[in-house]
Every structure is written in structure tokens, then in C-alpha cells.
Amino acid sequence: MLASKLDKAEKLLEEAEADIRIGSYNKAVSASYFFVRLTIEHYIKDLKTMKDDKIANALKRSLARKNGRERS
């Protein structure tokens, strides 16, 4: 069975936490980055890009629609 993006993201967060405990900070940063990215891809279903800046803009737009422009 294929794991969902959210399942993979949770696993990456666990790996990042373990990496921090053993002092592997570069690995922790990498795992954290992909945790955030997969989480965003899970929640923004109509995402049509893989470029980081465009993903960040899509997240900002999504939050602005949900919470109002001031809070995003």
C-alpha cells in the first residue's frame, strides 16, 4: 500500500527529530524541509508546481483565503 504524503511527512519529521538528537543538523534541516513541502502538497490539492517559491506563494494565498489577508 502506498503511503500518503502526510504519512511520509510525519516520518520525515520523526527523522528530523532523531537527527537533531544525534547532532546531524544538516540531515535534520533536509528532513524538515521535505516535511514542510509534503505537508503543503497534501493540504493544497490544486497545487500545479514543484518550484519552492511558487509553493510558498500558493500557501500564502491559501492562508489568506482562509484567515483573511492580515493574519496570513
C-alpha positions as CSV (number, residue, x, y, z in Angstrom):
1,M,0.0,0.0,0.0
2,L,1.3,3.4,-0.9
3,A,1.8,5.9,2.0
4,S,0.1,9.2,1.7
5,K,2.1,12.4,1.5
6,L,1.0,13.2,5.1
7,D,2.3,9.8,6.3
8,K,5.6,10.4,4.6
9,A,5.8,13.9,6.1
10,E,5.2,12.5,9.6
11,K,8.0,10.0,9.1
12,L,10.3,12.8,7.9
13,L,9.5,14.9,11.0
14,E,10.4,11.9,13.2
15,E,13.7,11.5,11.3
16,A,14.5,15.2,11.7
17,E,13.9,15.0,15.4
18,A,16.2,11.9,15.6
19,D,18.8,13.7,13.6
20,I,18.8,16.7,15.9
21,R,19.2,14.4,18.9
22,I,22.4,12.9,17.4
23,G,23.7,16.2,16.1
24,S,23.2,15.6,12.4
25,Y,21.9,19.1,11.8
26,N,22.2,19.2,8.0
27,K,20.2,16.0,7.8
28,A,17.6,17.5,10.2
29,V,17.3,20.6,8.0
30,S,16.8,18.5,4.9
31,A,14.2,16.2,6.5
32,S,12.4,19.3,7.9
33,Y,12.3,20.9,4.5
34,F,10.7,17.9,2.9
35,F,8.3,17.6,5.9
36,V,7.0,21.1,5.2
37,R,6.9,20.6,1.5
38,L,4.9,17.3,1.6
39,T,2.6,18.7,4.2
40,I,1.8,21.7,2.0
41,E,1.4,19.4,-1.0
42,H,-1.1,17.3,1.0
43,Y,-3.3,20.2,2.1
44,I,-3.2,22.3,-1.2
45,K,-4.8,19.8,-3.5
46,D,-4.8,22.0,-6.6
47,L,-1.0,22.8,-6.5
48,K,0.4,22.6,-10.0
49,T,4.0,23.5,-9.4
50,M,7.1,22.0,-7.9
51,K,9.0,25.3,-7.6
52,D,9.6,26.3,-4.0
53,D,8.8,30.0,-4.4
54,K,5.5,29.2,-6.2
55,I,4.6,26.6,-3.5
56,A,5.3,29.3,-0.8
57,N,3.0,31.8,-2.8
58,A,0.3,29.1,-3.1
59,L,0.4,28.6,0.7
60,K,0.2,32.3,1.3
61,R,-2.8,32.6,-1.0
62,S,-4.5,29.6,0.7
63,L,-4.0,31.1,4.2
64,A,-5.2,34.5,3.0
65,R,-8.4,33.0,1.7
66,K,-9.0,31.1,5.0
67,N,-7.8,33.6,7.5
68,G,-8.1,37.0,5.9
69,R,-5.2,38.9,4.5
70,E,-4.0,40.5,7.8
71,R,-3.4,37.2,9.5
72,S,-1.6,35.4,6.7
